Amino acid sequence: MPYRIFLKGPWSFEWLTEPVVTPLADSPNLLAGGRIRMPSDWQSVFGTASGRVRFSRRFHRPTNLTTDDRVKIAFDGVGGAATVSVNDHPLGGMQDNHSTIAFDVTDLIEPGNMLVVEVSYFPDQHHPRGGLWGPVAVEIHSPE
């Protein structure tokens, strides 16, 4: 079983598109970027708005790694279509993922790292629960 370091916060966010808001939406400060703690579902942060948002978070290289350890970034719940990168290296994508998906970053991590997740969420096209609603973690996989 991997050792997990949860990336709860603070995360930064910024809109990459103009948010689409239904006429009756009560969503103050949607256009302003900001900081949030994760996990957090789309609706709690953005109300009924839809569009594309970049979430980012810095993290440090785990200490005491051995040459046999593997380091992964794991997502336990994503609503919408998302792409992931670490230190400007694309890792892959996810769509309406409700089980753990992990990306190996062993060869990419440095003493200081930037994780970026761009999420597009449109309630009529995606699962009702949007955003990074499950935990995001750095996982250390050691040989048995």
C-alpha contacts under 8 A as a table, 3 or more apart, distances in Angstrom:
res1	aa1	res2	aa2	distance
1	M	141	H	7.31
2	P	139	E	5.82
2	P	140	I	5.37
2	P	141	H	4.78
2	P	142	S	7.05
3	Y	139	E	5.56
3	Y	140	I	5.14
3	Y	141	H	6.78
4	R	137	A	5.92
4	R	138	V	5.67
4	R	139	E	4.55
4	R	140	I	6.49
5	I	137	A	5.29
5	I	138	V	5.05
5	I	139	E	6.40
6	F	135	P	6.87
6	F	136	V	5.97
6	F	137	A	4.21
6	F	138	V	6.40
7	L	38	M	7.13
7	L	57	R	7.91
7	L	59	F	7.86
7	L	135	P	7.49
7	L	136	V	5.58
7	L	137	A	5.34
7	L	138	V	7.26
8	K	11	W	7.59
8	K	37	R	5.45
8	K	38	M	4.54
8	K	39	P	6.42
8	K	135	P	7.43
8	K	136	V	7.26
9	G	36	I	6.65
9	G	37	R	4.43
9	G	38	M	5.86
9	G	57	R	7.54
10	P	35	R	6.12
10	P	36	I	5.76
10	P	37	R	5.29
10	P	38	M	7.64
10	P	57	R	6.96
11	W	35	R	5.41
11	W	36	I	5.32
11	W	37	R	6.00
11	W	38	M	7.11
11	W	55	F	6.50
11	W	56	S	5.61
11	W	57	R	4.90
12	S	33	G	7.33
12	S	34	G	5.63
12	S	35	R	4.41
12	S	36	I	6.41
12	S	55	F	5.63
12	S	56	S	5.26
12	S	57	R	6.44
13	F	33	G	5.40
13	F	34	G	5.48
13	F	35	R	6.16
13	F	36	I	7.60
13	F	53	V	6.63
13	F	54	R	5.47
13	F	55	F	4.47
13	F	56	S	6.41
14	E	32	A	7.19
14	E	33	G	4.39
14	E	34	G	6.85
14	E	53	V	5.64
14	E	54	R	5.37
14	E	55	F	6.83
15	W	18	E	6.83
15	W	19	P	7.24
15	W	31	L	6.88
15	W	32	A	7.90
15	W	33	G	6.76
15	W	51	G	7.74
15	W	52	R	6.08
15	W	53	V	4.41
15	W	54	R	6.30
16	L	51	G	7.84
16	L	52	R	5.39
16	L	53	V	5.32
16	L	54	R	6.57
17	T	51	G	6.01
17	T	52	R	5.50
17	T	53	V	7.28
18	E	31	L	7.65
18	E	51	G	6.86
19	P	30	L	7.45
19	P	31	L	7.30
19	P	49	A	5.88
19	P	50	S	5.61
19	P	51	G	5.07
19	P	52	R	7.49
20	V	49	A	5.28
20	V	50	S	5.09
20	V	51	G	6.13
21	V	25	A	6.18
21	V	48	T	6.25
21	V	49	A	4.36
21	V	50	S	6.57
22	T	25	A	5.29
22	T	48	T	6.67
22	T	49	A	6.82
25	A	47	G	7.06
25	A	48	T	5.94
25	A	49	A	7.43
26	D	47	G	7.03
26	D	48	T	7.89
27	S	30	L	6.10
27	S	46	F	6.30
27	S	47	G	5.64
27	S	48	T	7.37
27	S	49	A	7.41
29	N	32	A	5.50
30	L	33	G	7.59
30	L	46	F	6.46
36	I	40	S	7.93
37	R	40	S	6.74
38	M	132	L	7.16
38	M	133	W	7.39
38	M	134	G	7.89
38	M	135	P	6.81
38	M	136	V	7.53
39	P	132	L	5.86
39	P	133	W	4.91
39	P	134	G	5.29
39	P	135	P	5.19
39	P	136	V	7.15
40	S	44	S	6.75
40	S	45	V	7.14
40	S	131	G	7.10
40	S	132	L	5.98
40	S	133	W	4.76
40	S	134	G	7.38
41	D	44	S	5.59
41	D	45	V	6.79
41	D	129	R	6.51
41	D	130	G	5.59
41	D	131	G	5.07
41	D	132	L	5.86
41	D	133	W	4.28
42	W	45	V	5.38
42	W	46	F	5.73
42	W	47	G	7.05
42	W	129	R	7.06
42	W	130	G	4.76
42	W	131	G	4.49
42	W	132	L	7.25
42	W	133	W	7.35
43	Q	46	F	5.25
43	Q	47	G	4.33
43	Q	48	T	6.23
43	Q	49	A	7.98
43	Q	129	R	7.48
43	Q	130	G	6.85
44	S	47	G	5.89
46	F	49	A	5.69
46	F	50	S	7.86
50	S	120	S	7.67
50	S	121	Y	5.56
50	S	122	F	5.08
50	S	123	P	7.18
51	G	120	S	5.55
51	G	121	Y	5.59
51	G	122	F	6.42
52	R	118	E	6.94
52	R	119	V	5.54
52	R	120	S	4.14
52	R	121	Y	6.40
53	V	118	E	5.65
53	V	119	V	5.38
53	V	120	S	6.47
54	R	116	V	6.81
54	R	117	V	5.81
54	R	118	E	4.29
54	R	119	V	6.39
55	F	116	V	5.76
55	F	117	V	5.15
55	F	118	E	6.09
55	F	119	V	7.73
56	S	114	M	6.90
56	S	115	L	5.52
56	S	116	V	4.40
56	S	117	V	6.28
57	R	114	M	5.82
57	R	115	L	5.31
57	R	116	V	6.70
58	R	112	G	7.14
58	R	113	N	5.49
58	R	114	M	4.52
58	R	115	L	6.14
59	F	112	G	6.14
59	F	113	N	5.29
59	F	114	M	6.47
59	F	115	L	7.56
60	H	110	E	7.55
60	H	111	P	5.59
60	H	112	G	4.76
60	H	113	N	5.98
61	R	109	I	6.33
61	R	110	E	5.97
61	R	111	P	4.92
61	R	112	G	6.32
61	R	113	N	7.26
62	P	65	L	6.71
65	L	69	D	6.13
66	T	69	D	5.35
68	D	142	S	6.66
68	D	143	P	6.66
69	D	140	I	6.56
69	D	141	H	5.53
69	D	142	S	4.64
69	D	143	P	6.70
70	R	104	D	7.15
70	R	105	V	7.81
70	R	106	T	5.50
70	R	140	I	5.83
70	R	141	H	4.99
70	R	142	S	6.56
71	V	104	D	5.95
71	V	105	V	5.65
71	V	106	T	4.72
71	V	138	V	6.90
71	V	139	E	5.61
71	V	140	I	4.76
71	V	141	H	6.24
72	K	102	A	5.95
72	K	103	F	5.22
72	K	104	D	4.27
72	K	105	V	5.29
72	K	106	T	6.76
72	K	138	V	5.74
72	K	139	E	5.02
72	K	140	I	6.58
72	K	141	H	7.80
73	I	102	A	5.37
73	I	103	F	5.26
73	I	104	D	6.58
73	I	105	V	6.90
73	I	136	V	7.22
73	I	137	A	5.76
73	I	138	V	4.70
73	I	139	E	6.10
74	A	100	T	6.48
74	A	101	I	5.64
74	A	102	A	4.08
74	A	103	F	6.49
74	A	136	V	5.66
74	A	137	A	5.21
74	A	138	V	6.30
74	A	139	E	6.73
75	F	78	V	7.16
75	F	99	S	7.95
75	F	100	T	5.47
75	F	101	I	5.43
75	F	102	A	6.28
75	F	132	L	7.95
75	F	134	G	6.70
75	F	135	P	6.14
75	F	136	V	4.71
75	F	137	A	6.73
76	D	97	N	7.71
76	D	98	H	6.51
76	D	99	S	5.55
76	D	100	T	4.33
76	D	101	I	6.68
76	D	133	W	7.96
76	D	134	G	4.72
76	D	135	P	5.42
76	D	136	V	6.48
77	G	96	D	7.78
77	G	97	N	5.69
77	G	98	H	4.78
77	G	99	S	6.25
77	G	100	T	6.91
77	G	132	L	6.10
77	G	133	W	5.46
77	G	134	G	4.01
77	G	135	P	6.89
78	V	82	A	7.78
78	V	94	M	7.43
78	V	95	Q	6.98
78	V	96	D	5.48
78	V	97	N	5.04
78	V	98	H	6.41
78	V	130	G	6.58
78	V	131	G	5.60
78	V	132	L	4.82
78	V	133	W	5.98
78	V	134	G	6.61
79	G	95	Q	6.73
79	G	96	D	4.41
79	G	97	N	6.47
79	G	98	H	7.95
79	G	121	Y	7.13
79	G	126	H	6.71
79	G	127	H	5.83
79	G	128	P	7.52
79	G	129	R	5.65
79	G	130	G	3.77
79	G	131	G	4.86
79	G	132	L	6.62
79	G	133	W	7.27
80	G	95	Q	5.53
80	G	96	D	5.13
80	G	119	V	6.33
80	G	120	S	5.63
80	G	121	Y	4.60
80	G	122	F	7.08
80	G	126	H	5.36
80	G	127	H	6.79
80	G	130	G	5.73
80	G	131	G	6.40
81	A	93	G	7.38
81	A	94	M	5.88
81	A	95	Q	4.34
81	A	96	D	6.54
81	A	119	V	5.62
81	A	120	S	5.22
81	A	121	Y	6.60
81	A	126	H	7.97
82	A	93	G	5.45
82	A	94	M	5.12
82	A	95	Q	6.13
82	A	117	V	6.46
82	A	118	E	5.34
82	A	119	V	4.33
82	A	120	S	6.34
83	T	90	P	7.71
83	T	91	L	7.57
83	T	92	G	5.76
83	T	93	G	4.23
83	T	94	M	6.39
83	T	117	V	5.66
83	T	118	E	5.34
83	T	119	V	6.79
84	V	90	P	6.07
84	V	91	L	5.44
84	V	92	G	5.66
84	V	93	G	6.09
84	V	115	L	7.44
84	V	116	V	5.80
84	V	117	V	4.63
84	V	118	E	6.67
85	S	88	D	5.76
85	S	89	H	5.18
85	S	90	P	4.23
85	S	91	L	5.11
85	S	92	G	7.36
85	S	115	L	5.97
85	S	116	V	5.28
85	S	117	V	6.61
86	V	89	H	5.27
86	V	90	P	6.70
86	V	91	L	7.16
86	V	105	V	7.63
86	V	108	L	7.25
86	V	109	I	7.66
86	V	113	N	6.87
86	V	114	M	5.58
86	V	115	L	4.64
86	V	116	V	6.32
87	N	108	L	7.38
87	N	109	I	7.63
87	N	113	N	5.93
87	N	114	M	5.18
87	N	115	L	6.67
88	D	114	M	7.89
89	H	108	L	7.75
91	L	103	F	6.46
92	G	103	F	7.78
94	M	97	N	6.30
96	D	126	H	6.61
96	D	127	H	6.05
96	D	130	G	7.96
97	N	100	T	7.61
97	N	101	I	7.69
105	V	108	L	5.08
105	V	109	I	6.09
106	T	109	I	6.06
109	I	112	G	7.58
109	I	113	N	6.31
110	E	113	N	5.99
119	V	131	G	6.69
121	Y	125	Q	7.80
121	Y	126	H	6.71
121	Y	130	G	6.40
121	Y	131	G	7.10
122	F	125	Q	5.44
122	F	126	H	6.01
123	P	126	H	5.32
123	P	127	H	6.79
123	P	128	P	5.98
123	P	130	G	7.65
126	H	130	G	7.51
127	H	130	G	6.53
129	R	133	W	7.42
130	G	133	W	6.81
132	L	135	P	7.45
132	L	136	V	7.82
